Amino acid sequence: MQFTKSIGKEILSHLSIDQVLRTRLTEINTLLELKLKALKKAPEGTLHTSESNGVVQYYHKTAPSSKHGSYISSKNAKLAQQLAQADYDRKLVTTLSREAQVLQRAFNEYSNFLQKHGTVENLFDKITKNKRKLVKPISFSDEEFAAIWSSIPYKGRAFTSDQAEHFTTQGERVRSKSEVIIADTLSRLKIPYRYEYPIEMVNDNGDVRTFYPDFLCLNLKTRQEFIWEHFGKMDDGEYAASAARKLRLFEQNNIFPGKNLIITVETSELPINTKQVERIIRHYL
């Protein structure tokens, strides 16, 4: 779900294929190592099952020539479980090994391709500046996309005369010291954001209302937008109830934590800090 509607659509999605392959290969190799270690400790033989009158019976087969093997009584149910797990793990090891080989070949071939040709997204940067003016690229560079995204005009929520004045290092006015921390950390890490960008949401009654989330942030690598809501007075019962209602409204509009919503909370005894905010930004953005 993209909250910005007016930005030009890129033809190719921004997926880091080499990173996807590397991550999957690492996960598979880690799991493969764990399962191989587990099989070394597993009991020898396999599990045979049969069913009679709705009752499942388990047998321990230790020789291929044995038709059923030794009957496993209910007192030795753990052995049946261990044998079943070992049967599954052996099949798993075979499949994991095959997939690891395929992924390794794909990763090597793709890495060689990138070294030789570069990505198609970078092809636009290789043509002359005069020709670029005449060409519509399939995608923008991160810098171009950030500039286009950040330049979209909007009207945020107005400040009232009785509200305290808090300014970021960029001179932007926000509503709290905690929002200064978030905004300044986003700026320092070069994450594009908009403060209180208007977003339309539908409530329970079907009415369309305009809300102004604290921040709308952009992950440049994936082009994904995240709403960032900071709940700064969670030790206030009335404020906490309002926050819960807002989160319920987000859910009704397909906005979920981790998917397209970042949430930070604090109380008077547990304020947010720059290190915490930076960890969140590095994880999501």
C-alpha positions in Angstrom: 0.0 0.0 0.0 1.4 3.3 -1.1 0.0 6.4 0.6 1.4 8.8 -2.0 -0.7 8.7 -5.2 0.7 11.4 -7.4 4.3 10.1 -7.8 5.2 8.5 -11.1 5.1 4.7 -11.1 8.3 2.8 -11.9 8.0 -0.2 -14.2 10.4 -2.4 -12.3 10.0 -3.1 -8.6 13.1 -2.4 -6.5 14.1 -5.8 -5.3 17.6 -6.6 -4.2 17.8 -10.1 -5.8 21.3 -10.8 -4.7 20.3 -10.0 -1.2 17.2 -12.2 -1.4 19.3 -15.1 -2.7 22.0 -14.5 -0.1 19.5 -14.4 2.8 17.6 -17.5 1.6 20.9 -19.4 1.1 22.1 -18.5 4.6 18.9 -19.6 6.2 18.9 -22.9 4.3 22.5 -23.6 5.2 21.9 -22.8 8.8 18.9 -25.1 9.0 20.7 -27.8 7.1 23.5 -27.7 9.6 21.0 -28.0 12.5 19.2 -30.9 11.0 22.4 -32.8 10.2 23.5 -32.4 13.9 20.0 -33.6 15.0 20.2 -36.7 12.8 23.5 -37.7 14.4 21.7 -38.0 17.7 18.5 -39.6 16.3 17.8 -43.3 16.9 18.6 -45.6 14.1 15.9 -47.1 12.0 12.5 -45.8 10.7 9.0 -45.6 11.8 6.2 -47.7 10.4 2.6 -47.0 11.2 -0.7 -49.0 10.7 -4.2 -48.3 11.7 -6.8 -50.8 13.0 -10.3 -49.9 14.1 -9.3 -46.3 14.3 -6.3 -47.0 16.5 -2.9 -46.0 15.2 0.0 -48.5 16.0 3.7 -47.6 15.7 6.5 -50.0 14.8 10.3 -49.5 14.8 12.0 -50.8 11.7 15.7 -51.4 12.0 16.2 -53.7 9.0 14.9 -53.2 5.4 13.9 -56.8 5.2 11.6 -56.5 8.2 7.9 -56.0 7.2 6.7 -54.1 10.2 9.5 -54.0 12.7 9.1 -54.0 16.5 5.9 -52.8 18.1 6.3 -49.5 20.1 4.1 -49.5 23.2 2.4 -46.4 24.5 5.0 -46.4 27.3 7.7 -45.7 24.7 5.8 -43.0 22.8 8.9 -40.8 22.8 10.7 -43.3 20.6 7.9 -43.0 18.0 8.1 -39.3 18.1 11.9 -39.3 17.6 11.7 -41.8 14.7 9.0 -39.7 13.0 11.1 -36.5 13.4 14.1 -38.3 12.0 12.2 -39.5 9.0 11.0 -35.9 8.4 14.5 -34.5 9.0 16.1 -36.9 6.5 13.7 -35.8 3.7 14.2 -32.2 4.8 18.0 -32.6 4.5 17.7 -33.9 1.0 15.4 -31.1 -0.2 17.4 -28.4 1.6 20.7 -29.7 0.0 19.2 -29.6 -3.5 17.8 -26.1 -3.0 21.1 -24.8 -1.6 22.9 -26.1 -4.7 20.3 -24.3 -7.0 20.5 -21.1 -5.0 24.3 -21.1 -5.0 24.4 -21.5 -8.7 21.8 -18.7 -9.2 23.7 -16.4 -6.8 27.0 -17.0 -8.6 25.5 -16.4 -12.0 23.6 -13.3 -11.0 26.7 -11.9 -9.2 28.7 -12.5 -12.4 26.0 -10.8 -14.5 26.0 -7.7 -12.3 29.8 -7.4 -12.4 29.8 -7.6 -16.1 26.7 -5.7 -17.1 25.4 -3.8 -14.0 21.7 -3.6 -13.2 19.1 -2.4 -15.8 18.2 0.4 -13.3 21.7 1.8 -13.7 21.6 1.8 -17.5 19.9 5.2 -17.7 22.9 6.7 -15.9 25.2 5.5 -18.6 23.7 7.4 -21.5 24.6 11.0 -22.2 22.9 13.8 -20.4 21.5 15.2 -23.6 19.9 11.8 -24.5 18.5 11.5 -20.9 16.3 14.5 -21.6 14.6 12.5 -24.4 14.2 9.2 -22.6 11.6 8.0 -20.1 13.5 5.6 -17.8 12.0 2.4 -16.4 13.0 3.6 -12.9 14.6 6.5 -11.1 17.8 6.5 -9.2 17.4 6.7 -5.4 18.4 10.4 -5.5 15.9 11.2 -8.2 13.1 9.3 -6.6 13.8 10.9 -3.2 13.7 14.4 -4.8 10.4 13.7 -6.6 8.9 12.1 -3.5 10.0 15.0 -1.3 8.9 17.7 -3.7 5.2 16.7 -3.7 3.4 19.7 -2.2 0.9 19.1 0.7 -0.7 21.1 3.5 -0.1 19.8 7.0 -2.0 20.3 10.2 -2.0 23.9 11.5 -0.4 24.8 14.8 -2.5 26.7 17.4 -1.1 29.7 19.3 -1.0 27.9 22.6 1.2 25.0 21.4 4.8 24.9 22.4 7.4 25.6 19.7 9.8 22.8 18.9 12.1 23.0 15.9 14.3 20.4 14.2 17.8 21.1 13.1 16.4 21.7 9.6 14.2 24.5 11.0 10.9 22.5 10.7 8.4 22.9 13.4 7.1 19.8 15.2 4.9 19.2 18.2 7.2 17.7 20.8 10.8 17.1 21.8 10.5 13.5 20.9 9.4 14.3 17.4 12.5 16.5 17.2 14.6 13.4 18.0 12.8 11.3 15.4 13.0 14.0 12.7 16.6 14.8 13.3 17.6 11.1 13.2 15.7 10.6 10.0 17.5 13.6 8.5 20.9 12.5 9.7 20.4 9.0 8.2 19.1 10.6 5.0 15.7 9.0 5.1 13.1 11.1 3.2 10.0 11.9 5.3 7.1 14.2 5.4 5.7 15.6 8.7 2.0 15.3 9.2 1.2 14.4 5.6 -2.6 14.2 5.1 -3.9 10.7 4.5 -7.6 9.8 4.0 -9.0 6.9 6.0 -12.4 5.3 6.3 -13.9 4.8 9.8 -16.5 2.3 11.0 -19.4 4.3 9.7 -17.9 4.4 6.2 -17.1 8.1 6.6 -13.9 9.3 4.9 -11.7 11.4 7.2 -8.4 13.1 6.8 -5.7 12.2 9.4 -2.2 13.6 9.8 0.2 10.9 11.0 3.3 12.1 12.7 5.6 11.1 9.9 5.4 9.5 6.5 8.7 7.9 5.7 10.2 6.3 2.6 12.5 3.3 2.3 14.4 4.3 -0.8 15.7 0.8 -1.5 12.2 -0.8 -1.7 10.2 2.4 -2.4 7.9 1.4 0.4 6.3 4.0 2.5 5.8 3.7 6.3 3.6 5.7 8.6 5.4 6.5 11.8 3.2 7.2 14.8 4.7 8.3 18.1 2.6 7.9 21.2 4.2 10.1 23.7 2.0 10.1 26.8 1.1 6.5 27.3 0.9 6.8 31.1 -2.1 9.1 30.5 -5.2 6.9 30.5 -7.3 9.1 28.2 -4.3 9.5 25.8 -3.7 5.7 25.7 -7.4 5.1 24.9 -7.2 7.5 22.0 -4.0 5.8 20.8 -5.8 2.4 20.9 -8.7 3.9 18.8 -6.2 5.3 16.3 -4.5 1.9 15.9 -7.9 0.2 15.4 -8.6 2.7 12.7 -5.3 1.9 11.1 -6.1 -1.8 11.1 -9.4 -1.1 9.4 -7.5 0.7 6.6 -5.0 -2.1 6.1 -2.2 -0.4 8.0 -0.4 -2.8 10.3 2.8 -2.6 12.5 5.8 -3.9 10.7 4.0 -3.9 7.3 3.5 -0.2 6.7 3.4 1.2 10.2 6.1 2.1 12.7 5.1 2.7 16.3 7.1 4.2 19.1 5.8 4.8 22.6 7.0 6.5 25.7 6.0 7.4 29.2 7.2 10.1 31.6 9.5 7.4 33.2 10.6 5.8 29.9 11.3 8.4 27.2 12.6 7.6 23.8 16.2 8.2 22.9 18.3 8.6 19.7 19.8 5.2 19.9 16.4 3.5 20.0 15.1 5.7 17.1 18.2 4.9 15.1 17.8 1.1 15.6 14.2 1.4 14.4 15.1 3.4 11.3 17.9 1.0 10.3 15.5 -1.9 10.6 12.6 -0.5 8.6 14.0 2.3 6.5 
